[in-house]
Amino acid sequence: MKILLQILLVLALAPVLAAQPSSPGKEAQEAPKPSETAYKLSFRIYELEDGKRINERAYVFPTISAPPSQRPHHSAIKAGVRTPITSKEQIHYLDVGVNIDCVLEDVEGKLMANISIELSNFAMPDQLEDPRHGGDPVLRQMKQDFRLQLPVGKPVMVTSLDDINSKKRTQIEVTATRFE
């Protein structure tokens, strides 16, 4: 009887044991499908005034490209603050900062990117001369959506925007590198 119980126990546990990761102590990680490629996207945002760099910020995140026949992977990074805005006894929150959304595709051996970039910040005190805002925060916002081919390993300036209220310019550069 004991032998029969042992055999039944082994048979019952066999599917569970087969599903365990091959290396003990490590969780099984889902590897990208053979037609997918993992990339690291590096965004650099430069602020210039009178042609000189006065500020630089970097945002780096991983993403996976897929051929058009597969469902694309969406990658995003959001950094900033949530600002409360009160109106008629209700509080709404406004996201202020940087939002970058990206989808990569391998199209006939070329890396194609759909990118949406939104930058917002509070206006400087010298830009608040218009009394219509009534004391509420005034935001400056830049938003751009585009599709382009990204060369792997080479930085590409994807946009350059002038601030309409100053002599400042914002330039955004992206570099895609493969994870090895």
One Martini backbone bead per residue (centre of mass of N, CA, C, O) as a GRO file, in nm:
protein
  180
    1MET     BB    1   0.057   0.063  -0.021
    2LYS     BB    2   0.297   0.257   0.001
    3ILE     BB    3   0.389   0.233  -0.291
    4LEU     BB    4   0.129   0.334  -0.423
    5LEU     BB    5   0.137   0.620  -0.290
    6GLN     BB    6   0.410   0.703  -0.409
    7ILE     BB    7   0.331   0.681  -0.707
    8LEU     BB    8   0.093   0.880  -0.695
    9LEU     BB    9   0.261   1.123  -0.601
   10VAL     BB   10   0.452   1.136  -0.841
   11LEU     BB   11   0.230   1.167  -1.061
   12ALA     BB   12   0.104   1.430  -0.939
   13LEU     BB   13   0.393   1.601  -0.940
   14ALA     BB   14   0.513   1.600  -1.231
   15PRO     BB   15   0.387   1.862  -1.361
   16VAL     BB   16   0.504   2.058  -1.150
   17LEU     BB   17   0.808   1.990  -1.184
   18ALA     BB   18   0.821   2.057  -1.496
   19ALA     BB   19   0.741   2.380  -1.443
   20GLN     BB   20   1.002   2.439  -1.335
   21PRO     BB   21   1.277   2.589  -1.317
   22SER     BB   22   1.599   2.495  -1.411
   23SER     BB   23   1.699   2.704  -1.198
   24PRO     BB   24   1.752   2.735  -0.886
   25GLY     BB   25   1.611   3.039  -0.743
   26LYS     BB   26   1.491   3.107  -1.026
   27GLU     BB   27   1.302   3.274  -1.233
   28ALA     BB   28   1.119   3.262  -1.497
   29GLN     BB   29   1.184   3.409  -1.811
   30GLU     BB   30   1.054   3.587  -2.067
   31ALA     BB   31   1.138   3.558  -2.380
   32PRO     BB   32   1.180   3.677  -2.662
   33LYS     BB   33   1.091   3.648  -2.954
   34PRO     BB   34   1.276   3.584  -3.229
   35SER     BB   35   1.138   3.853  -3.379
   36GLU     BB   36   1.248   4.002  -3.137
   37THR     BB   37   1.387   4.319  -3.001
   38ALA     BB   38   1.601   4.458  -2.773
   39TYR     BB   39   1.595   4.793  -2.636
   40LYS     BB   40   1.756   5.109  -2.582
   41LEU     BB   41   1.626   5.423  -2.488
   42SER     BB   42   1.771   5.753  -2.546
   43PHE     BB   43   1.682   6.057  -2.402
   44ARG     BB   44   1.760   6.398  -2.495
   45ILE     BB   45   1.722   6.715  -2.326
   46TYR     BB   46   1.766   7.037  -2.457
   47GLU     BB   47   1.857   7.363  -2.339
   48LEU     BB   48   1.855   7.677  -2.506
   49GLU     BB   49   2.045   7.997  -2.503
   50ASP     BB   50   2.177   8.161  -2.744
   51GLY     BB   51   2.311   7.860  -2.832
   52LYS     BB   52   2.330   7.759  -2.530
   53ARG     BB   53   2.368   7.530  -2.294
   54ILE     BB   54   2.157   7.508  -1.981
   55ASN     BB   55   2.023   7.213  -2.024
   56GLU     BB   56   2.001   6.857  -1.915
   57ARG     BB   57   1.816   6.557  -2.000
   58ALA     BB   58   1.757   6.207  -1.907
   59TYR     BB   59   1.595   5.919  -2.076
   60VAL     BB   60   1.573   5.566  -1.989
   61PHE     BB   61   1.449   5.273  -2.179
   62PRO     BB   62   1.297   4.982  -2.241
   63THR     BB   63   1.237   4.782  -2.545
   64ILE     BB   64   1.028   4.622  -2.802
   65SER     BB   65   1.043   4.483  -3.106
   66ALA     BB   66   0.817   4.431  -3.389
   67PRO     BB   67   0.656   4.302  -3.622
   68PRO     BB   68   0.369   4.386  -3.793
   69SER     BB   69   0.235   4.092  -3.730
   70GLN     BB   70   0.262   4.197  -3.444
   71ARG     BB   71   0.209   4.302  -3.143
   72PRO     BB   72   0.292   4.583  -3.007
   73HIS     BB   73   0.508   4.749  -2.792
   74HIS     BB   74   0.461   4.954  -2.512
   75SER     BB   75   0.641   5.250  -2.416
   76ALA     BB   76   0.705   5.439  -2.103
   77ILE     BB   77   0.756   5.775  -1.962
   78LYS     BB   78   0.707   5.938  -1.637
   79ALA     BB   79   0.786   6.278  -1.527
   80GLY     BB   80   0.679   6.449  -1.219
   81VAL     BB   81   0.381   6.626  -1.137
   82ARG     BB   82   0.088   6.670  -0.933
   83THR     BB   83  -0.151   6.923  -0.978
   84PRO     BB   84  -0.374   7.101  -0.804
   85ILE     BB   85  -0.714   7.179  -0.910
   86THR     BB   86  -0.965   7.414  -0.829
   87SER     BB   87  -1.330   7.356  -0.894
   88LYS     BB   88  -1.618   7.366  -0.763
   89GLU     BB   89  -1.530   7.162  -0.519
   90GLN     BB   90  -1.301   7.045  -0.706
   91ILE     BB   91  -1.038   6.810  -0.770
   92HIS     BB   92  -0.773   6.839  -0.995
   93TYR     BB   93  -0.520   6.676  -1.188
   94LEU     BB   94  -0.198   6.777  -1.313
   95ASP     BB   95   0.039   6.692  -1.539
   96VAL     BB   96   0.390   6.772  -1.480
   97GLY     BB   97   0.635   6.727  -1.748
   98VAL     BB   98   0.730   6.404  -1.871
   99ASN     BB   99   0.621   6.239  -2.182
  100ILE     BB  100   0.697   5.908  -2.312
  101ASP     BB  101   0.609   5.742  -2.616
  102CYS     BB  102   0.660   5.397  -2.752
  103VAL     BB  103   0.690   5.228  -3.080
  104LEU     BB  104   0.836   4.936  -3.212
  105GLU     BB  105   0.948   4.836  -3.550
  106ASP     BB  106   1.008   4.578  -3.782
  107VAL     BB  107   1.079   4.693  -4.120
  108GLU     BB  108   1.256   4.543  -4.333
  109GLY     BB  109   1.514   4.591  -4.123
  110LYS     BB  110   1.375   4.842  -3.991
  111LEU     BB  111   1.362   5.094  -3.745
  112MET     BB  112   1.049   5.184  -3.619
  113ALA     BB  113   0.903   5.492  -3.479
  114ASN     BB  114   0.657   5.574  -3.235
  115ILE     BB  115   0.634   5.911  -3.111
  116SER     BB  116   0.557   6.070  -2.789
  117ILE     BB  117   0.591   6.414  -2.679
  118GLU     BB  118   0.568   6.569  -2.344
  119LEU     BB  119   0.607   6.907  -2.231
  120SER     BB  120   0.587   7.050  -1.896
  121ASN     BB  121   0.556   7.379  -1.733
  122PHE     BB  122   0.606   7.644  -1.548
  123ALA     BB  123   0.574   7.960  -1.563
  124MET     BB  124   0.733   8.235  -1.544
  125PRO     BB  125   0.684   8.532  -1.390
  126ASP     BB  126   0.754   8.704  -1.662
  127GLN     BB  127   0.498   8.529  -1.816
  128LEU     BB  128   0.238   8.674  -1.625
  129GLU     BB  129   0.094   8.942  -1.753
  130ASP     BB  130  -0.173   8.801  -1.777
  131PRO     BB  131  -0.477   8.845  -1.587
  132ARG     BB  132  -0.670   8.592  -1.678
  133HIS     BB  133  -0.568   8.356  -1.476
  134GLY     BB  134  -0.635   8.426  -1.159
  135GLY     BB  135  -0.376   8.259  -1.010
  136ASP     BB  136  -0.334   8.033  -1.174
  137PRO     BB  137  -0.157   7.815  -1.318
  138VAL     BB  138   0.096   7.837  -1.566
  139LEU     BB  139   0.147   7.660  -1.869
  140ARG     BB  140   0.391   7.496  -2.049
  141GLN     BB  141   0.368   7.342  -2.385
  142MET     BB  142   0.492   7.040  -2.549
  143LYS     BB  143   0.394   6.863  -2.857
  144GLN     BB  144   0.483   6.540  -3.019
  145ASP     BB  145   0.418   6.348  -3.318
  146PHE     BB  146   0.598   6.056  -3.459
  147ARG     BB  147   0.762   5.903  -3.749
  148LEU     BB  148   1.063   5.694  -3.761
  149GLN     BB  149   1.387   5.618  -3.845
  150LEU     BB  150   1.622   5.423  -3.659
  151PRO     BB  151   1.938   5.422  -3.591
  152VAL     BB  152   2.168   5.209  -3.466
  153GLY     BB  153   2.378   5.385  -3.232
  154LYS     BB  154   2.253   5.669  -3.325
  155PRO     BB  155   2.206   5.990  -3.289
  156VAL     BB  156   1.884   6.173  -3.304
  157MET     BB  157   1.729   6.454  -3.404
  158VAL     BB  158   1.371   6.499  -3.364
  159THR     BB  159   1.365   6.797  -3.224
  160SER     BB  160   1.285   7.162  -3.254
  161LEU     BB  161   1.193   7.416  -3.008
  162ASP     BB  162   1.049   7.719  -2.967
  163ASP     BB  163   1.004   7.968  -2.745
  164ILE     BB  164   0.760   8.221  -2.748
  165ASN     BB  165   0.871   8.374  -2.457
  166SER     BB  166   1.174   8.333  -2.564
  167LYS     BB  167   1.530   8.237  -2.628
  168LYS     BB  168   1.443   7.944  -2.627
  169ARG     BB  169   1.545   7.596  -2.681
  170THR     BB  170   1.429   7.267  -2.777
  171GLN     BB  171   1.604   6.953  -2.776
  172ILE     BB  172   1.566   6.620  -2.927
  173GLU     BB  173   1.724   6.304  -2.853
  174VAL     BB  174   1.782   5.973  -3.002
  175THR     BB  175   1.882   5.636  -2.887
  176ALA     BB  176   1.936   5.310  -3.027
  177THR     BB  177   2.004   5.004  -2.848
  178ARG     BB  178   2.113   4.695  -2.815
  179PHE     BB  179   2.059   4.415  -2.641
  180GLU     BB  180   2.308   4.160  -2.546
   0.00000   0.00000   0.00000
